């Protein structure tokens, strides 16, 4: 039981998703390692958990956040409900910033004289490598380097009139690159549907692995029965998704939250998938 509490600030040392078996299907449970700096007294380190809605931002390593702590037990709770960097307020702030940036770009385009070269699609908000998680971006770059090396080696063998042996190390690179791009597309769909998608609860009717894994991510083909969160009739659909198996897996007969495109329900993602 959290007793008498005092306010302080803390620096985030690490974050970890400890959501478990999706007992609360609208939220993710995050654990934070914190270095707490009381207004008076000695700093100490502790961990705390906090629930955040799926798709909403939460504190990252290095962030300084408000906390409440018990001076006797040194138990700590995050005090971020009014912090506009996180949760629903943080998501709204991100969208406002994105809209303002997009409006500024549109105004600049209209104000430019005729004949001015158009900016690249990425600078206009198009999805690209810059939109990916840094770790995945690095992995894709490594896979691409391997693919190019394998291609160059194959050209060299061809130039020498030789046939590449079946066990040549580079032959797996194109498959890995293809898998990585499939995962990247799913991550970009996550970002799109976080802003524009509808939400619902999907019961897993059937699942089947749909291709080669990429690191701890595995693609699954799933058939689901969806109950929209807004007014609407249940519907069935199927789609392919990537699951981070280090965080959990899909189980037939269980219900999970989804985001989807109302105009094309096959464009659907699980908030916790990739």
TIKETOR-130286 format. One record per residue (C-alpha): x, y, z. Coordinates in nm, 2 decimals, decimal comma, padded with zeros to 4 digits. Example, Ala and Ser with C-alpha at 12.3 -4.5 7.8 and 13.67 -1.06 7.14 Angstrom:
BEGIN
- 01,23_-00,45_00,78;
- 01,37_-00,11_00,71;
//
This chain:
BEGIN
- 00,00_00,00_00,00;
- 00,14_00,34_-00,10;
- 00,14_00,55_00,22;
- 00,24_00,91_00,28;
- 00,39_01,06_-00,03;
- 00,60_01,36_-00,13;
- 00,67_01,51_-00,47;
- 01,00_01,50_-00,64;
- 01,16_01,48_-00,99;
- 01,32_01,17_-01,14;
- 01,53_01,08_-01,44;
- 01,42_00,77_-01,64;
- 01,70_00,51_-01,65;
- 01,52_00,24_-01,85;
- 01,18_00,15_-01,98;
- 01,02_-00,20_-02,02;
- 00,68_-00,32_-02,14;
- 00,55_-00,56_-01,88;
- 00,19_-00,58_-02,00;
- 00,16_-00,95_-01,95;
- -00,14_-01,14_-02,09;
- -00,33_-00,83_-02,20;
- -00,56_-00,82_-01,90;
- -00,64_-00,46_-01,99;
- -00,67_-00,46_-02,37;
- -00,67_-00,09_-02,41;
- -00,36_-00,01_-02,21;
- 00,00_-00,12_-02,19;
- 00,18_-00,15_-01,86;
- 00,52_00,00_-01,86;
- 00,79_-00,04_-01,60;
- 01,04_00,25_-01,54;
- 01,38_00,25_-01,37;
- 01,41_00,59_-01,20;
- 01,67_00,80_-01,02;
- 01,47_01,01_-00,78;
- 01,60_01,34_-00,66;
- 01,40_01,46_-00,35;
- 01,39_01,84_-00,28;
- 01,58_01,75_00,04;
- 01,77_01,44_00,12;
- 01,97_01,19_-00,08;
- 01,89_01,07_-00,43;
- 01,79_00,71_-00,47;
- 01,69_00,46_-00,74;
- 01,37_00,27_-00,76;
- 01,13_00,13_-01,02;
- 00,77_00,22_-01,09;
- 00,49_00,10_-01,32;
- 00,23_00,30_-01,50;
- -00,04_00,23_-01,76;
- -00,06_00,42_-02,09;
- -00,31_00,38_-02,37;
- -00,18_00,20_-02,67;
- -00,04_00,44_-02,94;
- 00,02_00,72_-02,68;
- 00,37_00,84_-02,59;
- 00,53_00,75_-02,26;
- 00,86_00,86_-02,09;
- 01,18_00,77_-02,26;
- 01,53_00,71_-02,12;
- 01,68_01,04_-02,01;
- 01,34_01,22_-01,96;
- 01,29_01,40_-01,63;
- 00,95_01,34_-01,49;
- 00,74_01,42_-01,18;
- 00,70_01,14_-00,93;
- 00,55_01,09_-00,58;
- 00,73_00,87_-00,33;
- 00,69_00,73_00,02;
- 00,99_00,86_00,23;
- 00,98_00,55_00,45;
- 00,94_00,27_00,20;
- 01,09_00,46_-00,10;
- 00,81_00,33_-00,32;
- 00,76_00,55_-00,62;
- 00,47_00,64_-00,85;
- 00,48_00,84_-01,17;
- 00,29_01,17_-01,16;
- 00,25_01,23_-01,53;
- -00,13_01,25_-01,58;
- -00,10_01,63_-01,63;
- 00,22_01,61_-01,83;
- 00,14_01,71_-02,19;
- 00,44_01,50_-02,32;
- 00,27_01,17_-02,24;
- -00,05_00,98_-02,27;
- -00,35_01,12_-02,45;
- -00,23_01,48_-02,39;
- 00,11_01,38_-02,54;
- -00,06_01,22_-02,85;
- -00,27_01,54_-02,90;
- 00,04_01,75_-02,87;
- 00,22_01,54_-03,13;
- -00,07_01,57_-03,37;
- -00,09_01,94_-03,32;
- 00,28_01,98_-03,39;
- 00,25_01,76_-03,70;
- -00,05_01,96_-03,83;
- 00,13_02,29_-03,77;
- 00,44_02,16_-03,95;
- 00,23_02,04_-04,24;
- 00,05_02,37_-04,27;
- 00,38_02,56_-04,26;
- 00,51_02,34_-04,55;
- 00,19_02,40_-04,75;
- 00,21_02,77_-04,69;
- 00,57_02,77_-04,80;
- 00,48_02,58_-05,12;
- 00,21_02,82_-05,21;
- 00,42_03,13_-05,14;
- 00,71_03,00_-05,35;
- 00,74_03,15_-05,71;
- 00,63_02,93_-06,00;
- 00,89_02,69_-06,12;
- 01,04_02,63_-05,77;
- 01,15_02,26_-05,75;
- 00,93_02,04_-05,54;
- 01,07_01,90_-05,21;
- 01,12_01,53_-05,17;
- 00,82_01,31_-05,06;
- 00,99_01,24_-04,73;
- 01,01_01,61_-04,64;
- 00,64_01,64_-04,71;
- 00,56_01,38_-04,46;
- 00,59_01,07_-04,67;
- 00,67_00,74_-04,50;
- 01,04_00,64_-04,54;
- 01,33_00,50_-04,35;
- 01,34_00,81_-04,12;
- 01,00_00,70_-03,99;
- 01,12_00,36_-03,86;
- 01,24_00,27_-03,52;
- 01,62_00,34_-03,50;
- 01,71_-00,03_-03,42;
- 01,50_-00,16_-03,72;
- 01,64_00,11_-03,95;
- 02,00_-00,01_-03,85;
- 01,90_-00,37_-03,91;
- 01,75_-00,29_-04,25;
- 02,07_-00,10_-04,35;
- 02,28_-00,40_-04,25;
- 02,05_-00,64_-04,44;
- 02,08_-00,41_-04,75;
- 02,46_-00,41_-04,72;
- 02,46_-00,79_-04,71;
- 02,23_-00,81_-05,01;
- 02,45_-00,58_-05,21;
- 02,76_-00,78_-05,11;
- 02,59_-01,10_-05,21;
- 02,48_-00,95_-05,54;
- 02,84_-00,83_-05,60;
- 02,98_-01,17_-05,52;
- 02,73_-01,34_-05,75;
- 02,83_-01,10_-06,04;
- 03,19_-01,19_-05,97;
- 03,12_-01,56_-05,98;
- 02,92_-01,51_-06,31;
- 03,21_-01,32_-06,46;
- 03,44_-01,61_-06,38;
- 03,20_-01,85_-06,54;
- 03,13_-02,03_-06,22;
- 02,80_-02,12_-06,06;
- 02,73_-01,99_-05,70;
- 02,71_-02,29_-05,46;
- 02,38_-02,35_-05,28;
- 02,53_-02,29_-04,94;
- 02,68_-01,95_-05,03;
- 02,64_-01,73_-04,72;
- 02,49_-01,43_-04,90;
- 02,20_-01,62_-05,05;
- 01,98_-01,56_-04,74;
- 02,02_-01,19_-04,75;
- 01,74_-01,11_-05,01;
- 01,49_-01,32_-04,80;
- 01,59_-01,13_-04,48;
- 01,57_-00,80_-04,66;
- 01,22_-00,88_-04,79;
- 01,12_-00,98_-04,44;
- 01,26_-00,67_-04,30;
- 01,08_-00,45_-04,55;
- 00,75_-00,64_-04,46;
- 00,81_-00,55_-04,10;
- 00,89_-00,19_-04,19;
- 00,57_-00,16_-04,39;
- 00,37_-00,28_-04,08;
- 00,54_-00,03_-03,86;
- 00,45_00,25_-04,10;
- 00,09_00,13_-04,11;
- 00,09_00,14_-03,73;
- 00,19_00,51_-03,74;
- -00,08_00,59_-04,01;
- -00,36_00,41_-03,83;
- -00,26_00,56_-03,49;
- -00,38_00,90_-03,64;
- -00,65_00,80_-03,89;
- -00,77_00,44_-03,80;
- -01,08_00,32_-03,62;
- -01,05_00,10_-03,31;
- -01,21_-00,23_-03,22;
- -01,18_-00,56_-03,04;
- -01,08_-00,86_-03,25;
- -01,13_-01,22_-03,16;
- -00,87_-01,45_-03,31;
- -01,04_-01,72_-03,51;
- -00,74_-01,87_-03,67;
- -00,37_-01,79_-03,71;
- -00,08_-01,93_-03,91;
- 00,28_-01,82_-03,96;
- 00,31_-01,65_-04,29;
- 00,68_-01,62_-04,37;
- 01,03_-01,59_-04,26;
- 01,10_-01,44_-03,91;
- 01,31_-01,12_-03,89;
- 01,50_-01,11_-03,56;
- 01,24_-01,17_-03,28;
- 00,95_-01,06_-03,52;
- 00,74_-01,33_-03,69;
- 00,47_-01,27_-03,96;
- 00,13_-01,43_-03,90;
- -00,18_-01,46_-04,12;
- -00,48_-01,42_-03,89;
- -00,86_-01,44_-03,94;
- -01,06_-01,23_-03,69;
- -01,41_-01,13_-03,58;
- -01,40_-00,76_-03,50;
- -01,64_-00,56_-03,28;
- -01,59_-00,19_-03,36;
- -01,55_00,03_-03,05;
- -01,78_00,29_-03,21;
- -02,13_00,22_-03,33;
- -02,13_-00,05_-03,60;
- -02,19_-00,41_-03,67;
- -01,93_-00,69_-03,61;
- -01,74_-00,80_-03,92;
- -01,49_-01,07_-04,01;
- -01,17_-01,02_-04,20;
- -00,82_-01,15_-04,25;
- -00,48_-00,98_-04,26;
- -00,11_-01,04_-04,21;
- 00,07_-00,89_-03,91;
- 00,41_-00,90_-03,75;
- 00,43_-01,00_-03,38;
- 00,72_-00,92_-03,15;
- 00,75_-01,26_-02,98;
- 00,97_-01,12_-02,70;
- 00,66_-00,93_-02,57;
- 00,38_-01,19_-02,63;
- 00,20_-01,38_-02,89;
- -00,15_-01,43_-03,04;
- -00,37_-01,70_-02,91;
- -00,68_-01,84_-03,09;
- -01,00_-01,77_-02,91;
- -00,86_-01,46_-02,73;
- -00,96_-01,10_-02,80;
- -00,72_-00,82_-02,86;
- -00,75_-00,45_-02,95;
- -00,70_-00,35_-03,32;
- -00,67_-00,04_-03,53;
- -00,80_-00,05_-03,89;
- -00,88_00,15_-04,20;
- -01,27_00,17_-04,22;
- -01,24_00,19_-04,60;
- -01,03_-00,12_-04,62;
- -01,05_-00,35_-04,32;
- -00,76_-00,57_-04,44;
- -00,54_-00,28_-04,34;
- -00,54_-00,37_-03,98;
- -00,28_-00,39_-03,70;
- -00,26_-00,50_-03,34;
- -00,13_-00,21_-03,13;
- 00,13_-00,44_-02,97;
- 00,24_-00,63_-03,28;
- 00,55_-00,45_-03,42;
//
